[in-house]
Amino acid sequence: MKTSVVEFSEFEKTSKAPLDFLAPKIGRVYVVAITRDGCAACKKQKSKLYRLAATLAERHGNRVIFKRVHINYSPDLQEESLRSKDLLRHYFYPTNLILIRSRDRGAIEFYRNTAPDMRELRKNVERAVKVATFFEKG
C-alpha cells in the first residue's frame, strides 16, 4: 500500500476543514502521520508505517488509507511548523492520527498519539475499521 504525502504548504491552502480534507470518504479509515524535516523519530517510524500499511492492505484493501503530512522545517525557518501546530493541534513529531468520516459530523478523530508502538496503532486501526463500516452502513 502506498502512503500519500501531503505537503503542509499545499494542505493549508484548502478551504476545507483540516480533518475533512484528510478524510474525505465515509467507510474508510485514514491513518495520518504528521512529520517534519530533521525529525529523528519521524525517520525511524517511516519504515515501520510502510510495513504496517502493507500488512493492513492485505487484510482490508483500500478501506485503510495512509497519509503523511510533511512539514518543512529548519532551526532558522520554524514558521511552517508553528502554523501546522495551530491548524492540526499537535505539538510533537511524529504525531499519528486515525480519522474516520461520519455522516452527520464529517471527519472525526478516532485516535491520536505521538510516535505510538505499531502494535498499538494497528489495534486502533482495526477498531476504527469496525466503526467506519458501521458509519458506511448507517
C-alpha positions in Angstrom: 0.0 0.0 0.0 1.3 3.4 -0.9 1.4 6.2 1.6 0.5 9.5 0.0 2.4 12.6 1.1 0.7 15.9 1.5 2.9 18.9 1.8 1.7 21.2 4.5 2.2 24.3 2.3 -0.4 22.8 -0.1 -2.6 21.4 2.6 -3.1 24.7 4.4 -4.3 26.3 1.1 -7.5 24.3 1.1 -10.8 25.9 2.2 -11.9 22.6 3.8 -11.6 21.9 7.5 -8.3 20.0 8.0 -9.8 16.7 9.1 -12.4 16.8 6.2 -9.6 17.4 3.7 -7.6 14.4 5.2 -10.6 12.1 5.5 -12.9 12.7 2.5 -14.8 9.4 2.2 -17.2 7.6 4.5 -16.4 3.9 5.2 -12.6 4.5 5.1 -10.0 4.7 7.9 -7.3 7.3 7.4 -4.0 6.8 9.2 -2.2 10.2 9.2 1.4 10.8 10.2 2.4 14.4 10.9 6.2 14.6 10.3 8.8 17.2 9.7 12.3 17.6 8.3 15.1 16.7 10.7 13.0 14.6 13.0 14.9 11.5 14.0 11.7 9.8 15.4 9.9 10.5 12.2 12.6 8.9 10.1 12.7 5.9 12.4 8.9 5.5 12.3 8.6 5.8 8.5 9.7 2.3 7.6 7.5 0.9 10.3 4.5 2.7 9.0 5.2 1.4 5.5 5.3 -2.2 6.7 2.1 -1.6 8.7 0.4 -0.1 5.6 1.4 -3.2 3.5 0.1 -5.6 6.2 -3.2 -3.7 6.5 -3.6 -3.5 2.7 -3.6 -7.3 2.6 -6.3 -7.5 5.2 -8.5 -4.5 4.4 -7.7 -3.5 0.8 -8.5 0.2 0.2 -10.5 0.5 3.3 -7.4 1.8 5.2 -5.6 4.7 3.7 -2.2 6.0 4.9 -1.2 9.7 4.5 1.7 11.7 5.7 1.5 15.4 6.2 5.1 16.7 5.7 6.2 19.9 7.4 9.2 21.8 6.1 11.5 22.8 9.0 14.9 24.1 9.8 16.1 25.8 13.0 16.1 29.1 11.1 12.7 28.6 9.5 10.1 27.3 12.0 7.1 29.2 10.7 5.5 26.2 8.8 5.9 24.0 11.9 4.2 26.6 14.1 1.3 27.0 11.6 0.9 23.2 11.5 0.7 23.1 15.2 -2.1 25.7 15.2 -4.1 24.1 12.4 -3.6 20.4 13.3 -3.5 20.8 17.1 -0.4 18.8 17.6 2.9 19.6 19.4 5.3 16.7 19.0 6.6 14.9 15.9 5.6 12.4 14.7 2.0 12.6 15.7 -0.3 9.9 14.3 -4.0 10.3 13.9 -6.7 7.8 12.9 -9.6 9.6 11.2 -13.0 8.3 10.1 -15.9 10.1 8.5 -19.4 10.1 9.9 -22.5 11.1 8.0 -23.6 13.8 10.4 -20.3 15.2 11.8 -17.9 14.9 8.9 -14.4 13.7 9.6 -13.7 12.8 13.2 -10.6 11.9 15.1 -10.8 8.4 16.4 -7.2 8.2 17.8 -4.2 10.4 18.4 -0.7 9.6 19.8 2.9 10.6 19.5 5.2 8.0 18.0 3.0 5.1 19.0 4.1 1.5 19.1 3.0 -0.1 15.8 1.0 -2.8 17.6 -1.0 -0.2 19.4 -1.6 1.7 16.1 -2.6 -1.5 14.4 -5.0 -2.4 17.2 -6.7 1.0 16.9 -6.9 0.8 13.1 -8.7 -2.5 13.4 -11.2 -0.9 15.8 -11.6 2.1 13.6 -12.4 -0.2 10.6 -15.4 -1.6 12.5 -16.6 1.9 13.3 -16.1 3.1 9.7 -18.0 0.1 8.4 -20.9 0.9 10.8 -20.9 4.5 9.6 -20.9 3.4 6.0 -23.9 1.1 6.5 -25.7 3.6 8.8 
